[in-house]
Amino acid sequence: MLQYKVVELGDVTDETIEEALNGLTAQGWKFDTLQFAMRDSSRRPAMAFVIFTKEVD
């Protein structure tokens, strides 16, 4: 069975993305997708969602 984990990042920087990726992959999770939520008035993302998967029995 495939299990999913979603990490919401309210502060979207290279450091917070790296922290999420490195922290959860070290725990055995596999990176799946990175989605950005944009604001209309800015070119920077307002939030990011990092999605991981893991096979469980």
mmCIF file as Biopython writes it, N, C-alpha, C and O atoms, coordinates in Angstrom:
data_model
#
loop_
_atom_site.group_PDB
_atom_site.id
_atom_site.type_symbol
_atom_site.label_atom_id
_atom_site.label_alt_id
_atom_site.label_comp_id
_atom_site.label_asym_id
_atom_site.label_entity_id
_atom_site.label_seq_id
_atom_site.pdbx_PDB_ins_code
_atom_site.Cartn_x
_atom_site.Cartn_y
_atom_site.Cartn_z
_atom_site.occupancy
_atom_site.B_iso_or_equiv
_atom_site.auth_seq_id
_atom_site.auth_asym_id
_atom_site.pdbx_PDB_model_num
ATOM 1   N N  . MET A ? 1  ? 0.846  -1.178 0.000  1.0 0.0 1  A 1 
ATOM 2   C CA . MET A ? 1  ? 0.000  0.000  0.000  1.0 0.0 1  A 1 
ATOM 3   C C  . MET A ? 1  ? 0.894  1.244  0.000  1.0 0.0 1  A 1 
ATOM 4   O O  . MET A ? 1  ? 1.929  1.280  0.665  1.0 0.0 1  A 1 
ATOM 5   N N  . LEU A ? 2  ? 0.484  2.237  -0.740 1.0 0.0 2  A 1 
ATOM 6   C CA . LEU A ? 2  ? 1.235  3.479  -0.845 1.0 0.0 2  A 1 
ATOM 7   C C  . LEU A ? 2  ? 0.680  4.493  0.145  1.0 0.0 2  A 1 
ATOM 8   O O  . LEU A ? 2  ? -0.524 4.748  0.174  1.0 0.0 2  A 1 
ATOM 9   N N  . GLN A ? 3  ? 1.559  5.068  0.952  1.0 0.0 3  A 1 
ATOM 10  C CA . GLN A ? 3  ? 1.170  6.084  1.930  1.0 0.0 3  A 1 
ATOM 11  C C  . GLN A ? 3  ? 1.733  7.425  1.467  1.0 0.0 3  A 1 
ATOM 12  O O  . GLN A ? 3  ? 2.846  7.497  0.946  1.0 0.0 3  A 1 
ATOM 13  N N  . TYR A ? 4  ? 0.949  8.487  1.665  1.0 0.0 4  A 1 
ATOM 14  C CA . TYR A ? 4  ? 1.353  9.832  1.265  1.0 0.0 4  A 1 
ATOM 15  C C  . TYR A ? 4  ? 1.594  10.713 2.483  1.0 0.0 4  A 1 
ATOM 16  O O  . TYR A ? 4  ? 0.971  10.535 3.529  1.0 0.0 4  A 1 
ATOM 17  N N  . LYS A ? 5  ? 2.510  11.664 2.329  1.0 0.0 5  A 1 
ATOM 18  C CA . LYS A ? 5  ? 2.756  12.675 3.362  1.0 0.0 5  A 1 
ATOM 19  C C  . LYS A ? 5  ? 2.848  14.017 2.638  1.0 0.0 5  A 1 
ATOM 20  O O  . LYS A ? 5  ? 3.575  14.154 1.654  1.0 0.0 5  A 1 
ATOM 21  N N  . VAL A ? 6  ? 2.105  15.003 3.135  1.0 0.0 6  A 1 
ATOM 22  C CA . VAL A ? 6  ? 2.103  16.341 2.543  1.0 0.0 6  A 1 
ATOM 23  C C  . VAL A ? 6  ? 2.666  17.315 3.571  1.0 0.0 6  A 1 
ATOM 24  O O  . VAL A ? 6  ? 2.197  17.369 4.708  1.0 0.0 6  A 1 
ATOM 25  N N  . VAL A ? 7  ? 3.672  18.081 3.167  1.0 0.0 7  A 1 
ATOM 26  C CA . VAL A ? 7  ? 4.278  19.084 4.032  1.0 0.0 7  A 1 
ATOM 27  C C  . VAL A ? 7  ? 3.943  20.453 3.448  1.0 0.0 7  A 1 
ATOM 28  O O  . VAL A ? 7  ? 4.241  20.736 2.288  1.0 0.0 7  A 1 
ATOM 29  N N  . GLU A ? 8  ? 3.323  21.295 4.263  1.0 0.0 8  A 1 
ATOM 30  C CA . GLU A ? 8  ? 2.958  22.641 3.849  1.0 0.0 8  A 1 
ATOM 31  C C  . GLU A ? 8  ? 4.050  23.612 4.298  1.0 0.0 8  A 1 
ATOM 32  O O  . GLU A ? 8  ? 4.424  23.645 5.470  1.0 0.0 8  A 1 
ATOM 33  N N  . LEU A ? 9  ? 4.547  24.389 3.362  1.0 0.0 9  A 1 
ATOM 34  C CA . LEU A ? 9  ? 5.563  25.393 3.672  1.0 0.0 9  A 1 
ATOM 35  C C  . LEU A ? 9  ? 4.950  26.771 3.512  1.0 0.0 9  A 1 
ATOM 36  O O  . LEU A ? 9  ? 4.600  27.169 2.402  1.0 0.0 9  A 1 
ATOM 37  N N  . GLY A ? 10 ? 4.818  27.498 4.602  1.0 0.0 10 A 1 
ATOM 38  C CA . GLY A ? 10 ? 4.284  28.856 4.556  1.0 0.0 10 A 1 
ATOM 39  C C  . GLY A ? 10 ? 5.347  29.876 4.205  1.0 0.0 10 A 1 
ATOM 40  O O  . GLY A ? 10 ? 5.051  30.939 3.658  1.0 0.0 10 A 1 
ATOM 41  N N  . ASP A ? 11 ? 6.587  29.545 4.524  1.0 0.0 11 A 1 
ATOM 42  C CA . ASP A ? 11 ? 7.738  30.379 4.190  1.0 0.0 11 A 1 
ATOM 43  C C  . ASP A ? 11 ? 8.497  29.643 3.093  1.0 0.0 11 A 1 
ATOM 44  O O  . ASP A ? 11 ? 9.211  28.681 3.377  1.0 0.0 11 A 1 
ATOM 45  N N  . VAL A ? 12 ? 8.355  30.078 1.853  1.0 0.0 12 A 1 
ATOM 46  C CA . VAL A ? 12 ? 8.928  29.354 0.713  1.0 0.0 12 A 1 
ATOM 47  C C  . VAL A ? 12 ? 10.279 29.953 0.350  1.0 0.0 12 A 1 
ATOM 48  O O  . VAL A ? 12 ? 10.361 30.985 -0.316 1.0 0.0 12 A 1 
ATOM 49  N N  . THR A ? 13 ? 11.336 29.286 0.800  1.0 0.0 13 A 1 
ATOM 50  C CA . THR A ? 13 ? 12.703 29.669 0.455  1.0 0.0 13 A 1 
ATOM 51  C C  . THR A ? 13 ? 13.449 28.406 0.066  1.0 0.0 13 A 1 
ATOM 52  O O  . THR A ? 13 ? 12.967 27.296 0.292  1.0 0.0 13 A 1 
ATOM 53  N N  . ASP A ? 14 ? 14.622 28.575 -0.517 1.0 0.0 14 A 1 
ATOM 54  C CA . ASP A ? 14 ? 15.412 27.403 -0.855 1.0 0.0 14 A 1 
ATOM 55  C C  . ASP A ? 14 ? 15.775 26.610 0.401  1.0 0.0 14 A 1 
ATOM 56  O O  . ASP A ? 14 ? 15.847 25.382 0.360  1.0 0.0 14 A 1 
ATOM 57  N N  . GLU A ? 15 ? 16.004 27.305 1.515  1.0 0.0 15 A 1 
ATOM 58  C CA . GLU A ? 15 ? 16.371 26.618 2.756  1.0 0.0 15 A 1 
ATOM 59  C C  . GLU A ? 15 ? 15.211 25.777 3.301  1.0 0.0 15 A 1 
ATOM 60  O O  . GLU A ? 15 ? 15.432 24.645 3.733  1.0 0.0 15 A 1 
ATOM 61  N N  . THR A ? 16 ? 13.981 26.304 3.289  1.0 0.0 16 A 1 
ATOM 62  C CA . THR A ? 16 ? 12.850 25.539 3.827  1.0 0.0 16 A 1 
ATOM 63  C C  . THR A ? 16 ? 12.518 24.343 2.935  1.0 0.0 16 A 1 
ATOM 64  O O  . THR A ? 16 ? 12.128 23.288 3.433  1.0 0.0 16 A 1 
ATOM 65  N N  . ILE A ? 17 ? 12.669 24.503 1.627  1.0 0.0 17 A 1 
ATOM 66  C CA . ILE A ? 17 ? 12.430 23.386 0.715  1.0 0.0 17 A 1 
ATOM 67  C C  . ILE A ? 17 ? 13.487 22.307 0.924  1.0 0.0 17 A 1 
ATOM 68  O O  . ILE A ? 17 ? 13.154 21.124 1.006  1.0 0.0 17 A 1 
ATOM 69  N N  . GLU A ? 18 ? 14.760 22.702 1.011  1.0 0.0 18 A 1 
ATOM 70  C CA . GLU A ? 18 ? 15.844 21.741 1.264  1.0 0.0 18 A 1 
ATOM 71  C C  . GLU A ? 18 ? 15.641 21.012 2.585  1.0 0.0 18 A 1 
ATOM 72  O O  . GLU A ? 18 ? 15.856 19.803 2.668  1.0 0.0 18 A 1 
ATOM 73  N N  . GLU A ? 19 ? 15.231 21.735 3.609  1.0 0.0 19 A 1 
ATOM 74  C CA . GLU A ? 19 ? 15.007 21.141 4.928  1.0 0.0 19 A 1 
ATOM 75  C C  . GLU A ? 19 ? 13.916 20.063 4.867  1.0 0.0 19 A 1 
ATOM 76  O O  . GLU A ? 19 ? 14.069 18.981 5.432  1.0 0.0 19 A 1 
ATOM 77  N N  . ALA A ? 20 ? 12.829 20.372 4.182  1.0 0.0 20 A 1 
ATOM 78  C CA . ALA A ? 20 ? 11.743 19.396 4.042  1.0 0.0 20 A 1 
ATOM 79  C C  . ALA A ? 20 ? 12.205 18.180 3.247  1.0 0.0 20 A 1 
ATOM 80  O O  . ALA A ? 20 ? 11.942 17.044 3.641  1.0 0.0 20 A 1 
ATOM 81  N N  . LEU A ? 21 ? 12.885 18.411 2.138  1.0 0.0 21 A 1 
ATOM 82  C CA . LEU A ? 21 ? 13.350 17.299 1.299  1.0 0.0 21 A 1 
ATOM 83  C C  . LEU A ? 21 ? 14.367 16.427 2.027  1.0 0.0 21 A 1 
ATOM 84  O O  . LEU A ? 21 ? 14.228 15.204 2.057  1.0 0.0 21 A 1 
ATOM 85  N N  . ASN A ? 22 ? 15.381 17.044 2.610  1.0 0.0 22 A 1 
ATOM 86  C CA . ASN A ? 22 ? 16.431 16.280 3.291  1.0 0.0 22 A 1 
ATOM 87  C C  . ASN A ? 22 ? 15.912 15.579 4.543  1.0 0.0 22 A 1 
ATOM 88  O O  . ASN A ? 22 ? 16.298 14.442 4.817  1.0 0.0 22 A 1 
ATOM 89  N N  . GLY A ? 23 ? 15.047 16.238 5.302  1.0 0.0 23 A 1 
ATOM 90  C CA . GLY A ? 23 ? 14.540 15.652 6.534  1.0 0.0 23 A 1 
ATOM 91  C C  . GLY A ? 23 ? 13.679 14.427 6.295  1.0 0.0 23 A 1 
ATOM 92  O O  . GLY A ? 23 ? 13.852 13.412 6.970  1.0 0.0 23 A 1 
ATOM 93  N N  . LEU A ? 24 ? 12.757 14.500 5.350  1.0 0.0 24 A 1 
ATOM 94  C CA . LEU A ? 24 ? 11.842 13.380 5.146  1.0 0.0 24 A 1 
ATOM 95  C C  . LEU A ? 24 ? 12.446 12.251 4.315  1.0 0.0 24 A 1 
ATOM 96  O O  . LEU A ? 24 ? 12.110 11.087 4.533  1.0 0.0 24 A 1 
ATOM 97  N N  . THR A ? 25 ? 13.325 12.565 3.373  1.0 0.0 25 A 1 
ATOM 98  C CA . THR A ? 25 ? 13.977 11.478 2.642  1.0 0.0 25 A 1 
ATOM 99  C C  . THR A ? 25 ? 14.912 10.697 3.561  1.0 0.0 25 A 1 
ATOM 100 O O  . THR A ? 25 ? 15.117 9.501  3.355  1.0 0.0 25 A 1 
ATOM 101 N N  . ALA A ? 26 ? 15.477 11.350 4.562  1.0 0.0 26 A 1 
ATOM 102 C CA . ALA A ? 26 ? 16.313 10.646 5.548  1.0 0.0 26 A 1 
ATOM 103 C C  . ALA A ? 26 ? 15.472 9.691  6.397  1.0 0.0 26 A 1 
ATOM 104 O O  . ALA A ? 26 ? 16.000 8.729  6.956  1.0 0.0 26 A 1 
ATOM 105 N N  . GLN A ? 27 ? 14.163 9.953  6.494  1.0 0.0 27 A 1 
ATOM 106 C CA . GLN A ? 27 ? 13.256 9.087  7.244  1.0 0.0 27 A 1 
ATOM 107 C C  . GLN A ? 27 ? 12.644 7.988  6.376  1.0 0.0 27 A 1 
ATOM 108 O O  . GLN A ? 27 ? 11.783 7.240  6.838  1.0 0.0 27 A 1 
ATOM 109 N N  . GLY A ? 28 ? 13.084 7.888  5.124  1.0 0.0 28 A 1 
ATOM 110 C CA . GLY A ? 28 ? 12.602 6.826  4.251  1.0 0.0 28 A 1 
ATOM 111 C C  . GLY A ? 28 ? 11.495 7.225  3.286  1.0 0.0 28 A 1 
ATOM 112 O O  . GLY A ? 28 ? 11.029 6.390  2.511  1.0 0.0 28 A 1 
ATOM 113 N N  . TRP A ? 29 ? 11.067 8.473  3.316  1.0 0.0 29 A 1 
ATOM 114 C CA . TRP A ? 29 ? 10.043 8.948  2.389  1.0 0.0 29 A 1 
ATOM 115 C C  . TRP A ? 29 ? 10.686 9.251  1.044  1.0 0.0 29 A 1 
ATOM 116 O O  . TRP A ? 29 ? 11.848 9.654  0.989  1.0 0.0 29 A 1 
ATOM 117 N N  . LYS A ? 30 ? 9.946  9.061  -0.036 1.0 0.0 30 A 1 
ATOM 118 C CA . LYS A ? 30 ? 10.434 9.368  -1.382 1.0 0.0 30 A 1 
ATOM 119 C C  . LYS A ? 30 ? 9.717  10.604 -1.904 1.0 0.0 30 A 1 
ATOM 120 O O  . LYS A ? 30 ? 8.493  10.705 -1.834 1.0 0.0 30 A 1 
ATOM 121 N N  . PHE A ? 31 ? 10.495 11.539 -2.426 1.0 0.0 31 A 1 
ATOM 122 C CA . PHE A ? 31 ? 9.928  12.770 -2.981 1.0 0.0 31 A 1 
ATOM 123 C C  . PHE A ? 31 ? 9.039  12.425 -4.166 1.0 0.0 31 A 1 
ATOM 124 O O  . PHE A ? 31 ? 9.407  11.615 -5.017 1.0 0.0 31 A 1 
ATOM 125 N N  . ASP A ? 32 ? 7.854  13.052 -4.212 1.0 0.0 32 A 1 
ATOM 126 C CA . ASP A ? 32 ? 6.917  12.822 -5.306 1.0 0.0 32 A 1 
ATOM 127 C C  . ASP A ? 32 ? 6.676  14.101 -6.111 1.0 0.0 32 A 1 
ATOM 128 O O  . ASP A ? 32 ? 6.904  14.129 -7.320 1.0 0.0 32 A 1 
ATOM 129 N N  . THR A ? 33 ? 6.218  15.151 -5.443 1.0 0.0 33 A 1 
ATOM 130 C CA . THR A ? 33 ? 5.807  16.366 -6.156 1.0 0.0 33 A 1 
ATOM 131 C C  . THR A ? 33 ? 6.032  17.608 -5.301 1.0 0.0 33 A 1 
ATOM 132 O O  . THR A ? 33 ? 5.999  17.549 -4.072 1.0 0.0 33 A 1 
ATOM 133 N N  . LEU A ? 34 ? 6.260  18.724 -5.971 1.0 0.0 34 A 1 
ATOM 134 C CA . LEU A ? 34 ? 6.335  20.033 -5.319 1.0 0.0 34 A 1 
ATOM 135 C C  . LEU A ? 34 ? 5.352  20.952 -6.033 1.0 0.0 34 A 1 
ATOM 136 O O  . LEU A ? 34 ? 5.477  21.187 -7.235 1.0 0.0 34 A 1 
ATOM 137 N N  . GLN A ? 35 ? 4.361  21.480 -5.285 1.0 0.0 35 A 1 
ATOM 138 C CA . GLN A ? 35 ? 3.347  22.371 -5.847 1.0 0.0 35 A 1 
ATOM 139 C C  . GLN A ? 35 ? 3.450  23.740 -5.185 1.0 0.0 35 A 1 
ATOM 140 O O  . GLN A ? 35 ? 3.611  23.838 -3.969 1.0 0.0 35 A 1 
ATOM 141 N N  . PHE A ? 36 ? 3.356  24.789 -5.988 1.0 0.0 36 A 1 
ATOM 142 C CA . PHE A ? 36 ? 3.399  26.142 -5.465 1.0 0.0 36 A 1 
ATOM 143 C C  . PHE A ? 36 ? 2.019  26.782 -5.550 1.0 0.0 36 A 1 
ATOM 144 O O  . PHE A ? 36 ? 1.297  26.590 -6.528 1.0 0.0 36 A 1 
ATOM 145 N N  . ALA A ? 37 ? 1.658  27.545 -4.521 1.0 0.0 37 A 1 
ATOM 146 C CA . ALA A ? 37 ? 0.441  28.354 -4.524 1.0 0.0 37 A 1 
ATOM 147 C C  . ALA A ? 37 ? 0.883  29.798 -4.689 1.0 0.0 37 A 1 
ATOM 148 O O  . ALA A ? 37 ? 1.615  30.332 -3.856 1.0 0.0 37 A 1 
ATOM 149 N N  . MET A ? 38 ? 0.438  30.421 -5.761 1.0 0.0 38 A 1 
ATOM 150 C CA . MET A ? 38 ? 0.897  31.766 -6.104 1.0 0.0 38 A 1 
ATOM 151 C C  . MET A ? 38 ? -0.118 32.825 -5.682 1.0 0.0 38 A 1 
ATOM 152 O O  . MET A ? 38 ? -1.317 32.562 -5.585 1.0 0.0 38 A 1 
ATOM 153 N N  . ARG A ? 39 ? 0.396  34.023 -5.436 1.0 0.0 39 A 1 
ATOM 154 C CA . ARG A ? 39 ? -0.445 35.205 -5.233 1.0 0.0 39 A 1 
ATOM 155 C C  . ARG A ? 39 ? -0.571 35.922 -6.568 1.0 0.0 39 A 1 
ATOM 156 O O  . ARG A ? 39 ? 0.341  35.879 -7.393 1.0 0.0 39 A 1 
ATOM 157 N N  . ASP A ? 40 ? -1.686 36.569 -6.772 1.0 0.0 40 A 1 
ATOM 158 C CA . ASP A ? 40 ? -1.886 37.325 -8.014 1.0 0.0 40 A 1 
ATOM 159 C C  . ASP A ? 40 ? -0.957 38.529 -8.100 1.0 0.0 40 A 1 
ATOM 160 O O  . ASP A ? 40 ? -0.517 38.908 -9.185 1.0 0.0 40 A 1 
ATOM 161 N N  . SER A ? 41 ? -0.662 39.125 -6.948 1.0 0.0 41 A 1 
ATOM 162 C CA . SER A ? 41 ? 0.091  40.379 -6.948 1.0 0.0 41 A 1 
ATOM 163 C C  . SER A ? 41 ? 1.604  40.198 -6.820 1.0 0.0 41 A 1 
ATOM 164 O O  . SER A ? 41 ? 2.333  41.188 -6.760 1.0 0.0 41 A 1 
ATOM 165 N N  . SER A ? 42 ? 2.089  38.959 -6.776 1.0 0.0 42 A 1 
ATOM 166 C CA . SER A ? 42 ? 3.516  38.738 -6.555 1.0 0.0 42 A 1 
ATOM 167 C C  . SER A ? 42 ? 4.024  37.599 -7.430 1.0 0.0 42 A 1 
ATOM 168 O O  . SER A ? 42 ? 3.267  36.712 -7.824 1.0 0.0 42 A 1 
ATOM 169 N N  . ARG A ? 43 ? 5.294  37.640 -7.719 1.0 0.0 43 A 1 
ATOM 170 C CA . ARG A ? 43 ? 5.914  36.557 -8.494 1.0 0.0 43 A 1 
ATOM 171 C C  . ARG A ? 43 ? 6.437  35.454 -7.589 1.0 0.0 43 A 1 
ATOM 172 O O  . ARG A ? 43 ? 6.762  34.366 -8.064 1.0 0.0 43 A 1 
ATOM 173 N N  . ARG A ? 44 ? 6.524  35.725 -6.270 1.0 0.0 44 A 1 
ATOM 174 C CA . ARG A ? 44 ? 6.984  34.717 -5.316 1.0 0.0 44 A 1 
ATOM 175 C C  . ARG A ? 44 ? 5.805  33.871 -4.850 1.0 0.0 44 A 1 
ATOM 176 O O  . ARG A ? 44 ? 4.698  34.384 -4.688 1.0 0.0 44 A 1 
ATOM 177 N N  . PRO A ? 45 ? 6.036  32.583 -4.635 1.0 0.0 45 A 1 
ATOM 178 C CA . PRO A ? 45 ? 4.944  31.741 -4.148 1.0 0.0 45 A 1 
ATOM 179 C C  . PRO A ? 45 ? 4.539  32.118 -2.722 1.0 0.0 45 A 1 
ATOM 180 O O  . PRO A ? 45 ? 5.382  32.464 -1.894 1.0 0.0 45 A 1 
ATOM 181 N N  . ALA A ? 46 ? 3.253  32.045 -2.455 1.0 0.0 46 A 1 
ATOM 182 C CA . ALA A ? 46 ? 2.736  32.311 -1.120 1.0 0.0 46 A 1 
ATOM 183 C C  . ALA A ? 46 ? 2.940  31.086 -0.222 1.0 0.0 46 A 1 
ATOM 184 O O  . ALA A ? 46 ? 3.204  31.222 0.973  1.0 0.0 46 A 1 
ATOM 185 N N  . MET A ? 47 ? 2.818  29.903 -0.800 1.0 0.0 47 A 1 
ATOM 186 C CA . MET A ? 47 ? 2.971  28.644 -0.069 1.0 0.0 47 A 1 
ATOM 187 C C  . MET A ? 47 ? 3.507  27.592 -1.028 1.0 0.0 47 A 1 
ATOM 188 O O  . MET A ? 47 ? 3.478  27.750 -2.248 1.0 0.0 47 A 1 
ATOM 189 N N  . ALA A ? 48 ? 3.999  26.507 -0.426 1.0 0.0 48 A 1 
ATOM 190 C CA . ALA A ? 48 ? 4.399  25.355 -1.222 1.0 0.0 48 A 1 
ATOM 191 C C  . ALA A ? 48 ? 3.943  24.096 -0.497 1.0 0.0 48 A 1 
ATOM 192 O O  . ALA A ? 48 ? 3.886  24.055 0.732  1.0 0.0 48 A 1 
ATOM 193 N N  . PHE A ? 49 ? 3.621  23.079 -1.271 1.0 0.0 49 A 1 
ATOM 194 C CA . PHE A ? 49 ? 3.242  21.781 -0.734 1.0 0.0 49 A 1 
ATOM 195 C C  . PHE A ? 49 ? 4.215  20.756 -1.296 1.0 0.0 49 A 1 
ATOM 196 O O  . PHE A ? 49 ? 4.307  20.573 -2.510 1.0 0.0 49 A 1 
ATOM 197 N N  . VAL A ? 50 ? 4.944  20.087 -0.401 1.0 0.0 50 A 1 
ATOM 198 C CA . VAL A ? 50 ? 5.902  19.071 -0.812 1.0 0.0 50 A 1 
ATOM 199 C C  . VAL A ? 50 ? 5.259  17.724 -0.494 1.0 0.0 50 A 1 
ATOM 200 O O  . VAL A ? 50 ? 4.879  17.472 0.649  1.0 0.0 50 A 1 
ATOM 201 N N  . ILE A ? 51 ? 5.137  16.868 -1.491 1.0 0.0 51 A 1 
ATOM 202 C CA . ILE A ? 51 ? 4.441  15.597 -1.347 1.0 0.0 51 A 1 
ATOM 203 C C  . ILE A ? 51 ? 5.445  14.455 -1.443 1.0 0.0 51 A 1 
ATOM 204 O O  . ILE A ? 51 ? 6.282  14.401 -2.343 1.0 0.0 51 A 1 
ATOM 205 N N  . PHE A ? 52 ? 5.328  13.543 -0.477 1.0 0.0 52 A 1 
ATOM 206 C CA . PHE A ? 52 ? 6.202  12.371 -0.393 1.0 0.0 52 A 1 
ATOM 207 C C  . PHE A ? 52 ? 5.350  11.111 -0.371 1.0 0.0 52 A 1 
ATOM 208 O O  . PHE A ? 52 ? 4.167  11.146 -0.030 1.0 0.0 52 A 1 
ATOM 209 N N  . THR A ? 53 ? 5.972  9.999  -0.741 1.0 0.0 53 A 1 
ATOM 210 C CA . THR A ? 53 ? 5.299  8.693  -0.672 1.0 0.0 53 A 1 
ATOM 211 C C  . THR A ? 53 ? 6.192  7.686  0.023  1.0 0.0 53 A 1 
ATOM 212 O O  . THR A ? 53 ? 7.410  7.853  0.094  1.0 0.0 53 A 1 
ATOM 213 N N  . LYS A ? 54 ? 5.560  6.630  0.538  1.0 0.0 54 A 1 
ATOM 214 C CA . LYS A ? 54 ? 6.296  5.530  1.164  1.0 0.0 54 A 1 
ATOM 215 C C  . LYS A ? 54 ? 5.473  4.261  1.028  1.0 0.0 54 A 1 
ATOM 216 O O  . LYS A ? 54 ? 4.259  4.282  1.234  1.0 0.0 54 A 1 
ATOM 217 N N  . GLU A ? 55 ? 6.118  3.164  0.685  1.0 0.0 55 A 1 
ATOM 218 C CA . GLU A ? 55 ? 5.444  1.858  0.629  1.0 0.0 55 A 1 
ATOM 219 C C  . GLU A ? 55 ? 5.344  1.301  2.050  1.0 0.0 55 A 1 
ATOM 220 O O  . GLU A ? 55 ? 6.342  1.236  2.768  1.0 0.0 55 A 1 
ATOM 221 N N  . VAL A ? 56 ? 4.142  0.904  2.449  1.0 0.0 56 A 1 
ATOM 222 C CA . VAL A ? 56 ? 3.921  0.283  3.744  1.0 0.0 56 A 1 
ATOM 223 C C  . VAL A ? 56 ? 3.182  -1.031 3.556  1.0 0.0 56 A 1 
ATOM 224 O O  . VAL A ? 56 ? 2.447  -1.208 2.584  1.0 0.0 56 A 1 
ATOM 225 N N  . ASP A ? 57 ? 3.379  -1.937 4.480  1.0 0.0 57 A 1 
ATOM 226 C CA . ASP A ? 57 ? 2.693  -3.245 4.406  1.0 0.0 57 A 1 
ATOM 227 C C  . ASP A ? 57 ? 1.317  -3.191 4.999  1.0 0.0 57 A 1 
ATOM 228 O O  . ASP A ? 57 ? 0.612  -4.201 5.016  1.0 0.0 57 A 1 
#
